[in-house]
Structures are given as C-alpha cells and as structure tokens.
Amino acid sequence: MISIVVPAHNESSVIARTLSQWVGKPGSDELRVVVVCNGCTDDTANIARRFGPTIKVVELETPRKTHALNLGDQVANIFPRIYADADIVITVDAILALARRLNEGDVLAVAPTAEINLAGCSWLVRKYFGIRSRLPSSREGIGGSGVYALSEAGRRRFGQFPDVTADDTYVRLQFRREERETLACVRSTVFAPRTLLQLVTVRTRAYRGTFELARRFPELRANKGAANNWTLVTLFKEPRLWLGLLIYCWVNIAARCYATRGGRPGDHLWQRDETSRMALPNSIK
C-alpha cells in the first residue's frame, strides 16, 4: 500500500484533473489518498469527495501548506508516502514506480522528473524554460516536479514540517545526494506560468523560500545539489541561445531582487500562479 498526501488550497479548477489519474485505474487499489483542504473558500472539498472512498478528505481552517502536510501525516499511516501538489498530474504507474524504488532500500527519498507543460504560455516563458531544461537544477525532482516520495526511514529524518515557504526544498536538504534520487524514467506534469510577470512572481517566491531556509537552517546547505552557474557560462558560447539566456537571467535577477526586499503581510500564506490553473481546450484531463 502507498499513501498520498495532497495539500489543497482553493484548487477547485484543477483538483479533479489530479485525482482522476488515481481512481478507477489499474493499480489504484494500492493507493490511499488524503486530500487536506486548508483554508478553502471554494468547492475543492466537495469535488474531491465525489471521487468516492478512495479519497479521504479532511478540512483545515488555516490556509498554510505546511499545516496541511502535518495534518496529512497524522491521517496517513502507510509507507511509502507520496506528497503531491494539487495542480500537477502524475499517473498511478509513476507512483508505483516511485514506491518500488524506495522499497529497494538504498535511497530514502525519490521524485519523478518534471515534464513542463507550456500550453498557452507566452514565447518569453517558452524561451525561459528552453534554457532551464539545459541546467542541472531541471533534473532535481524534489522541488521541481511537484511530487516527492519518502520511505518510513526517510520520513523519520525530520519531525513536523516547519512553517516555511519552500517545504519541498526543506525536505530535499534533509538527505545527502546519495540518499535521494530523481528518476529519469518517471514523469510528472507541471504546468508553467503563462506570462512572464507570473513567472517572475513564482521565482520570487522560490528565492524567498531559499533565503529563508539558508537563514533558519544553515546546516542543511551541505546537502545542496549541483549549481547552475558553470552550465550557464558554457551556454553563452552558443549565440543561438543568447536571447533565451538573457530572458532567463533577467527573470532570475528580477526575482532575486524582489525576494531580498523582504516579505509583505500575508506572504506566509500560499502565493501561487493562477494562470497555470486556467483550463485549456487541449489540457490534460
């Protein structure tokens, strides 16, 4: 058996897309899904309940992802345990593959490789992700794919999820490189922001999360992955990539500058891109 914890804050536009991959499919009887609706003011909980007894729905008044993760841990009592964002798509087969890898026992945390869905995105956003796909960070699933899986021993590595912005990065840094793995043959679909402004917003939040972790948990820096800097320098040797590189660098410089200005009231709540949650005619169901 495998447990899946899905924190969900006002995800009525996408929660059915996520859950429909796990209900009524071959192998879905192996899954026990807990959807933690935190601070929802929309129909997320009712939509999730329509999927039947396979999906357990619990509700929390506080709109904080880490609180939802902690409540999900209290309800879920099975390992391996998958933590999945409510706006991504991952199949039952992919989840079973993550669990099999953990059951081999030589790693404590695994994740799929992110497949970025760029449907409806501006060409500037497409250029950005064209460069990102060439960087080492794009091959780090915990913090990039919207999904990660922990063995029971892996989950014991830390206590409750602390109230941080970058919960997935916090989890990744609990493990040395040889203790975690991103599976190249297992994919999750992540939906990119459709406008450059929303992309800068998302990246600003990511930098704030990184800065927060460095300040509060400096000892975790020892488990960081490979940096992008040297790869970026080598990419500048290819003139055909210059436009994309300029866009990539501008987005991250702007986001870093915004992030260093400090948070605003409410920044501890979920800040997320809404454009990627808008339905498209040919989007994944």
N, C-alpha and C positions, 0 to 999 in steps of 0.2 A: 504494500500500500504506500501511497505518496500523498502528503498533504500539500495544499497550495493556499497561501495567504495572499489575498488581493485587497490592499487598501484602496478605498474608492471615495473620492470627494466630488460630488456633483458630476458623475460620469454617465448620465443617462443617454448621451449621444453615442457612447462607444462601448458601454459595458456588455451589451448583447453581442457585439462583434467579438469580444474577447471570450465570453463564456460559451458561445455557440461552438467554439472549437473543441470543447471538453465534454460536451453532453451528447450522448447517443452515438458516440464514435467507438470503433474497435479499441479496446484498452481503457476506455473511460471509467470502467468499473474499478480500476486501480486507484482512482483519484478521489480525494476528499477535499473539497474546495470550501474555504471560508472567505466570504466577502465581508469586509469590515467597512461599513458606510459611516464615515466620520464627518460630522457637521453637514450632512447633505440637506439641501433645501429643494431638491428636485426629486425625480421618480427613480433614482438609481436602485434603491432597495426593492421596490415593487417589481422592477424589471428583472432583477436578479432572482427574486423568488419565483418568477414564472418558469424558471428552468427546472423546478422540481427539487426533490430531496437530495439530489447530488450536490446541490449548492446550499450551504448553510449561510444565512445572512444574519449578521449582528450589527447593531447600530450604536454609535458613539456620538455624543453631542459635540465633542471637541473636534474642530477641523484641523487635526495635525496628523501627518502621515506616520510619524514615529509612535504616537499613541495608538494608532490603528494597528501598526505592526506588533506592538506589545500585546494588545488585546487579542490579535490573531494568534499569537504564540500561546496564549492562555487557553484558547479554544481548540487549536490544532494539537493533537497528541501523537502524531505519526511522523516518522522519518523514513526516507529523506524528506526535507521540507523545501518547497519552492516558494519564493517570494516574487510576485509578478505585478507590474504596474497594470492598472485597469485599462490603459489605452493602447496596449501592444497586442500583437497576435502571435501565438505560439501553439503548435499543434500537440495533440496527445503523443504522437510518435516522438516529437522532440523532447517532451517532458520525460517520457520513459527512457530516452537515451541519456538524459542528464542523470536520472536516478541510477541507471546501470553503471555509469562511470563512477559515481560516488560509491556504489556498492563494491567496487573493486578494492577500495580501502586505502589507496596510496595518495589520494588527494582529499581535502576536506571541503572544498568549495569549487563549484563549477558553474559555467554560464554558457549560453549559446553565443554565436557570433551575430551581431546586429546586421540585419538587411534593411537599409534605409529606403523607405517608400517616399519618392519625390513627386508623386502625382499631385498636380495643382500648384507646385512650387514655382516661384519666380526663377528666372535664369540666373540671377545673382546667388540665390540659395543653392541652385544646382552646381554652380561653379565652386562654391564653398565646399560642398560635400564631395565634389570631384577631387579636391586636394585632400580633404580629411581621409578619404578612403585609402590614400597612399601612406598614411602616417601610422606609427606603431600604436598610438592610442586607439585607433579604429579597430584594432584586433584584441582589445581588452573588453571582455564581455560584462564583467561585474562593474557596472557604472555606465555602460554604453548600450546594453541590449534590453534594458527594462526588466530583466529576469536574472535571478541567481538562485542556486540551489545549495543547501548545506546538509552535510551529514549530521548525525546526532553529536558526534565528537566536535565537528566544526561549530555547531551552534553553541556548544559549551565554551567556546573560545571567549565569549563576552557575555555579559549579563543582559539586562534590558537594553533596548535601543535607546541611546541618549537623544535628547531633543536637539537634533542637528539638522541642517538643511540637506547635506549630502549623505543620506543614510547608506546608500549603496557603496559610496567610496569609503565610508567608515568601515563597512563590512569587509570590503576588499583588502584594506590595510591591516586587518587582523591576521592575515595569512602571508607567509613568505611566498615568493614566486613559485617555489616547487610544491607548495601546498594548495595552490589554486590553478585552475585551468579553464581556458576558453576553448570550446570545442568547435573547430572549423567546419565540421560536417553537420552541425546542428544550428538551426537558424531561428531567430525571432524577427518579426517585422516591427520596425519602429517608424512612426510617421513623423516626418520632418516638419518644422515650422514652414509656412508657405511664403512668408515675407521676410525681408532682411531685418526689418525692425523687430519682428518677433524672434528671429534667430539671435539678435543681439541681447534681447531680454532673457532668453533661455541661457545663453552663455554667461550673462552677468550673474544669474542665479548660481550657475555651476562654479564660477570663480569665488563667489561669496562662500559657497559651501566648502571649497578647498581651503580658503583663507581661515575659515572658522575651525576646521579640523587641525590645521597647522598650529593655530593658537592654542586650542584646547587639548590636543592630543599630539604634541610634538614627537613623542616616542614612536608614533606609527609611521613616521617618514621613512624609516628604514625599509619598509615593505613597498615603497613606491615602484611602479613599473618603469619601462623604458621611456625616456623623454623624446619629444618630437623635434627638438631644436636642430640636431645634426641632419636629420632627414630633410627638414625644410630648407636648410642651406644647400643641400645637394640638388633639390628640386629646382632651385633658382638657376641651375645650369641649363635648364631646358626652356628656351624662350616661349614655346607654345603654352607653357604653364604660367607665365607671368601674370596674366590677368586674374586667373583663379587664385594665385598666391597672394596678390595684392588684396583681393576681396577677403581671403581667409585671414590674413594678417590684420586688416582693418577691423574686421568683426571682433577678433580676439583682443586687440589693443583697446578698442572702444569698450568692450565688455569688462575688461580688467580695470579700466579707469572708473567706470560706473561702480564696479564692485568695491573699489577702495574708498569710495565716498561714504561708506557706511550704510547700514540698513535704515529703512523707514519703518514707522509704526505698521505692524501687520506683516512684516517680512518673515516672521516665524511661521506664518500660515502658508498654505500651498500657493505658490506663484507658478503658473504654468501657461504654456502656449495654448490658446483656444483655436487658432486657425487649423491646426492639425486634427482637431476633433470635429471639424465640419465634414459632413458626408459628401462624397464624390460619386458620380454615376458608376464608375468602374472600380470603386474601392473594395477592399476585401470585406466580405460579409462575415 
